[in-house]
């Protein structure tokens, strides 16, 4: 059988396009901000992770431009060999101080950070325990690790305890628990203080993926551990630059010896080209803004609080979201796509999400908010959701 036969037989995307309900790979013709240009129309963007709205901040752009001018467009090699620039080490030192850890290692993408960290730390005789709703990059990092993978029910402390207890004692290996700090689809937060106590009871280490918490949670946006005041008790903190940092890349932070081990043993890190200078410059600029201009984070939470209340008052199901990631849980997949199309026609861009990205029966519209959204935009969004929700029978 031809290995390409599965490709030739695949018609799902073509069928969706023919029906007019294909939501993916939409072409954006402008910069990424609270409004975007698509097919010549201006849309309110509710599908971005640009939480602090820093993609348009002049200081962030200047630092990216300055890095490009000084270091050029590419490092042309891996950090291990010829691609380790001074700007990478500057960012790592700044990030370590920001999140409250001894050391940090910067990767070229967030996905690569989870692949490279988990596969380096978890060996053939080790256990890795993950939340069922963890990000795909965590799942793939587990596959790459060759360790024994166990899952526990989403944010369920009883299930976590049972899972760890079921592993028994292992004289030849250890256990790493990996959870999202803020879960990317439903916007709920991992109960880290309770998880830490359970991990200590069983001698497990804890890694937190703060992709959607960096810049958002914590007194200065340091992340979920800082939000709960448990930074010293979280062993590894992971973050990405493609969201609040308005760039591209990722980092892992922890004890210096652990980070040094990952630096010298992570295949996805060692065998990938270094993060481009302009991207590093943008990260440094974003970090400058996070530390000196708290009004962006304050505005983000003002909008988040308003939209959480607004949707709930209208009767929409938001699950247990408590962050700028606000899901409109509809359950039925075709209803999700119908709602998405109506919103798009009305000038609002959201993300329709169906299994396997969410559990069966929890198809949803993922909306997310940024500090640069205006009150007028939010007024229009709530009015439009209310009207379409009533017409489709979602709310009364």
N, C-alpha and C positions, 0 to 999 in steps of 0.2 A: 504493500500500500504506500502511496505517495505521502510523505510526511506533511506536505502542503495541503492535503485534501481537506483538513479541518478548516483551513483558510478559505478554500474555494467554496466550502459549504456554508460559511458564515454569512448570514443575511440579516442579523438583528439590527445592525446600524442602518442598513438600507431600508428595511421595513419601517423603522422609526422615522427616517427622513421622509419617506413617501407619505406617512400619515400626518406629517407636520408637527410631530412631537419629539423631535430630536434636540436635546438641550445642550449637547456637548460641543466643545471646540468652537464656541462662538467667537467671532473675530472682533476684537476691540481696536478701535482706530484712534485712541487718544491715550494720554497718560492715565495711570490708575489712581483714582481719587473717589470722592463721594458721588461723583457723576462721571459717566463715561460715554463715548460716542460709539455706537454700534449700528451698522447698516445705515449710517447717516442720521440716526436718531439719538437724541440725548436721553440716557437712562439714569435713574438713581441706582447706584451700586450698593446692593445689600448682599453681595456674594464674595466680598474681599476679606482678607485677613489683615488688612492694613490698619490695625486697631488704633494706633496713635496718629494716623494720617500723615506720616512722615515722608511719604514718597515725594511730596511736593515741597517739603521744608527746605528753604534756601541753604541753611547750614549743612544739611545732609548732602545736598547736591554739590555744594562747594567742596566738601571733603572728598567726595567721590571723584570730582573733577581734578582736584589737586593730586590725589593718589595716581590717577591715570597719567597726568602730566609727568610726575616724578618717576613712576615705576613702569609705565607702559601698560598695554592692554592685557598681557598674559605673563604668567611666571614660567611657562614653557617646561614645566617639570614638576616632580613630586617634592614635597617638603623634605623628604629624606635625603634627596640628592641636591639638585640645584634650585629648587623652588621655595626655599625658606627665606622669605624677605623680612626685613626689620619690622615692617608694618604688621605682619602676622603676629610676631612676638609682642608688639605693642598692644594689639587687640587682646591677646590671651592674658596679658598681665592686667589690663583694665577690666576684663570680664571676671577674672578670678576675684578681684577686689569687689566688684559690683555684686556678685552672687554670694560672696562670703565663703569661698573655698580657697585652698592653698594653691591650686593650679588649674589650668584650663587648656584644652586642646581644641583647635579649630579645624573643622572638616569643610569640604567643598559644597556639600549639601546637607540638609537636615536628615534626609532618608539615609544617606551614607553614614551619618553620625551614629544612628541606632544600629545599622548593620555592623559598623566597625567596632563599636563599643561592646555590644553583646557578644559578638563572635570572638572577640579577643579575651573577654573575661570568662565566659562560660565554656568549659572544656568538655571533653567526651564523658567524663565521670561526674560532671556537675549537673545541678538542677536549675532550671529557670522557670519561674512561676509568673504568669501574666494574667491581667484582667481580660475577660472575654471581649471587652470593647476597646482594647488597646489598638493603637494605630497599626496599619499594615506594615510599616517599617520595623516595628517591634516584632511582629510575627515573622518577618523575613530574616531579621537578625537572629532569632531563635533557630530557624531552619539552618542558617549558615553556621551555627555554633556547634552542632553535633551533640549538644547536651540533651537531657531529658526535659521535655516541655510539658508543663501542667498549667491548666487554666482554672480560674475561680470565677464565680458569678459576679457580675458587674457591681463594684463598690460594696460587695457583701462581705462583712468582716467575719461572719460565721463560716462562710464558704472559704475564705482565705485561711482561717485557722485549720479547718478540716483538710484543706489541700496540703498545707505544710506538714500537718501531723501524719498524713498518709505517706509522706516520703520516707519517714523513719530516719534512723541515723545513717550517715554515710561517711565512713572513715577515709574514703579516697577522694571526696569532692565536697563542694559547698553549694549554697543555694543563693540565687539572685532573684529578688522580686522586682518586677518592672511594671510601673503603672503610668498612665497619663496623669498629669496634674490637673489640667482642664481637658475634658474629653471633647474631641473636635466636632462631633456631630450633634450632641445634645447639650453641650455647654455646662455639664455638671462637674463638680470638683471632687477629687479623691480625698477621703478622710484620713489624711496623713498621720495625725497624732495617734489615732487608734491603730493604724497599720504599723507604725513604728514599734509600738509595744508588742504587737504580735510577732513581728520580724525578730525583735530582740529575744523573745521567748524561745524561738526556734533557731536562733543563731544565723538568721538569713540577713543578707545585705539588701538595701533598698535603693533602686534607681527610679527617678522621677523624670518623665518626659514633659518638659515645660514649654513645648512648642507654642501652645495657645495661652500660656500664662506669663511668659516673659514680656515685660513692659506693661502688663495688665494687673496682675495680682502682686501683693506685697507693698510695703510702705513707699517704695520708690520704683516698683515694677520689677523687683528682683525675682519674683516667681512664687509658686505655691508654698514652698517650704518657708519662705519669709512671711507669707500671708498668715501661716499658722504659728510662726515663731519657733520652727523646729529645724532650722538650717543645719545645725551641728549634728542632728540625728539622721539626716538624709545622706546616704553615702555618695551617690552620684546624681548630679543635676544636669540634664540635657536640655538644650534649647536650640531654636532655629532662628535664622536671620531673615527668612522670607516673609515674616509677618510684621511684628512691631518694629523690627530693625530695618525695614524697608530695603532689603538687600537679598542676598542669596548665600546660603551656607548653613553651618551649624556648629555647636560646641558641646563638649562634655567637661564638667567641672567636678573635682573631688580632691582627695588627698594627693600630694605631689608624687608619692611612690606609685600610686595606682595609675595616675595619668601618664607617668613616664613609661609604665608597662604597656599601656594602650598605644602610646606613641611608637614603641618599638615592636609591637606584635600585631597590630591591626592591619590586616591585608587591605581592606577598603581604603584605609588612610595611606599606607605606604605606597600602594600601586595606583594612586590617583594624582592627577595634577593639582597643584596648590590653588586655593581660592584666589580669584583674580584681584589685582590691586584695587580697582574701582569699587568692587563689592566690599572689600575690607574697609576702604575709606568711608563708604556709606554707613557701615556698621559703627565705625568710630564716631561719625557724625551723629548717628541716632543715639548712641550712648551718651554723648555730650548733652543732647537735648533731654533725654530721660533724667539726667542728673541735675540739670539746671532749669528746666521749664516744666514743673509739675502740672501746669494748667492743662496740658494735653491729656494726661491721664485723668485728671479731675473732670474734664469735659466728657471724656469717654464714659465714665461712670454715671454722669448726669444723664446722658442719652440712654445708657443701658437701663437705668432705673425707670426712666420714663417709658421706654418701649416694653419692658417686662410688664409693668403695670397696665399699660395701654392694651396689649394683646390679651392679658388675662381678664381685664374688665370687659372685653368684647366677647369672651367665652372661648378663646382658643386654648388648646392643650399645649403647654410649653414643657411638659415633663417636669424635671427637677432642675432646669437650667437656672444658674445664678450668676452668669457672666455675659459678656457681649456676644457670645454665641447663643442665639435664641432660635430653637427649633419650633416650627409649627407642625405638630405631629398630627397627621391625617390618617395614617394606617393604610388606606387603599392606594395602591400604586397609580392607577389610572386617574384617581382624584387628584393626586399630587401633580401629575403632568398636566391635567386640565387647569388646575389652579396656577401652575407655573406659566402656562401659555397665556392665560388671561392677564396675569401680572405683567408679563413681557409686553403684551399689546398696550398696556396702560402706562408703560414707561418705567417699570421697576424690574431690576435684575436680581433674581434669587437663585439658589442652587437646589434643584430637585434631587432628593436622595432616596435610593431604594436599596433593598438587600442586594448584595451582602454587606454593603457599607453600614447598614443598620440591621438589627434583628428583624426577622419576618414579622409582618404585621405592624411595623413601626415606620413605614415610609413617611417622609417628612419634607417640608421646605426648610432648608437651612438658611437662616438670615444671620448676618453679622454686622457689627456697627463700628464706626470709626469716629475719632474726635472731630473730624472735619465735616461731618454731617450737620446740616442746618436744622433749625426748628421747623422751618417751612417744609423741608423735605420730609421730616418725620410726621408732620401733620398730614401731608398727602399720603404717605405710606399707610398710616393707620386708617384714614378714610377709605383708601382703596381696598385694603384688606377686609375692612368691615363690609363694604358693598359686595365684593366678590364672594366673601365667606357666606353672606346671606343668600346670594343668588345660587350658590352651589350647595346650599343646605348644610354648611359646616357649622355655622353659628346661627342663633335665633335672631 
